[in-house]
Amino acid sequence: MSKIKISAVSYTNTKPFIYGIMHSAIIDKIELSLDIPSDCAAKLIANQVDIGLIPVAAIPDVPDANIVADYCIGSVGAVNSVFIFSNVEVSEIKTVKLDLQSRTSNNLAKVLLKFHWKKEVEFTTDAGAVTDAIVLIGDRTFGKQKEYAFSYDMGQEWMNFTGLPFVYAAWVANKPIPQAFIVEFNKALSLGLSSRALVLKELPERDDIDLEDYLLHKLDFELSDSKRKALDLFLSYIARL
Ligand SMILES: C=C(O[C@@H]1C=C(C(=O)O)C=C[C@H]1O)C(=O)O
């Protein structure tokens, strides 16, 4: 059988999943690439891979998309790596620079600004633009809060807005995947999550983030019913932007 091609996020948030895959026999059935989230989505949409850990905002763009895993990149409230950073209060924000590596959080910023904070603002993807605020995700946010007067954790703001947890990325296939593979894949992901103490030992020490708190408490990896509800609600807000 030819290998199943998988693109997964290259950030620290995905290390437990990668550990589980690498320490399971399923690794021999997989061709794995690690990519920035926007590229995970682009590869799945272009059918360069069969499964991607993709930003959920890209799901409507994936032909025949179906979620194949019981796990995700999510949070119940603050996530500590998905921010709007600004030197003015949100009520004063007029321009926002989006993060080219993101699909979900760029849309989450748009949804929160329009429907939660009820503001009309201008967005740009021009990396050189000077704006009131920026969206930033992943490891590049570690230690960045001290550089800005205001840091809005979008997992927390989504919770304030809806009372729900949030799903940033999910394991999505663009074609039917054999059930036996899906079962084995879920077991590998679960192994990774239960090995987080070992994953932490393998990660380089850093003083700009508490990685134990991040991987064990801020990130929340179960694709629960309330997260699925949040996902549907988020996609319905995106459709109204
Ligand atoms: C929590 C995070 O979730 C992510 C955010 C994504 C996005 O904004 O498109 C995509 C994948 C995840 O890595 C993070 O990257 O910090």
The ligand as an SDF file (V2000), in Angstrom:
LIG
                    3D

 16 16  0  0  0  0  0  0  0  0999 V2000
   -2.7680   27.6450   19.0520 C   0  0  0  0  0  0  0  0  0  0  0  0
   -2.2910   27.7610   17.8450 C   0  0  0  0  0  0  0  0  0  0  0  0
   -3.0210   27.1900   16.8750 O   0  0  0  0  0  0  0  0  0  0  0  0
   -2.7750   27.3300   15.5150 C   0  0  0  0  0  0  0  0  0  0  0  0
   -3.3530   28.3930   14.8120 C   0  0  0  0  0  0  0  0  0  0  0  0
   -3.5750   28.2960   13.4600 C   0  0  0  0  0  0  0  0  0  0  0  0
   -4.0760   29.4460   12.6480 C   0  0  0  0  0  0  0  0  0  0  0  0
   -4.2240   30.5420   13.1950 O   0  0  0  0  0  0  0  0  0  0  0  0
   -4.3310   29.2670   11.4480 O   0  0  0  0  0  0  0  0  0  0  0  0
   -3.3000   27.0800   12.8090 C   0  0  0  0  0  0  0  0  0  0  0  0
   -2.7370   26.0210   13.4490 C   0  0  0  0  0  0  0  0  0  0  0  0
   -2.4030   26.0540   14.8710 C   0  0  0  0  0  0  0  0  0  0  0  0
   -1.0190   25.9430   15.0140 O   0  0  0  0  0  0  0  0  0  0  0  0
   -1.0030   28.4410   17.5640 C   0  0  0  0  0  0  0  0  0  0  0  0
   -0.4270   28.2750   16.4740 O   0  0  0  0  0  0  0  0  0  0  0  0
   -0.4970   29.1420   18.4370 O   0  0  0  0  0  0  0  0  0  0  0  0
  1  2  2  0
  2  3  1  0
  2 14  1  0
  3  4  1  0
  4  5  1  0
  4 12  1  0
  5  6  2  0
  6  7  1  0
  6 10  1  0
  7  8  2  0
  7  9  1  0
 10 11  2  0
 11 12  1  0
 12 13  1  0
 14 15  2  0
 14 16  1  0
M  END
$$$$
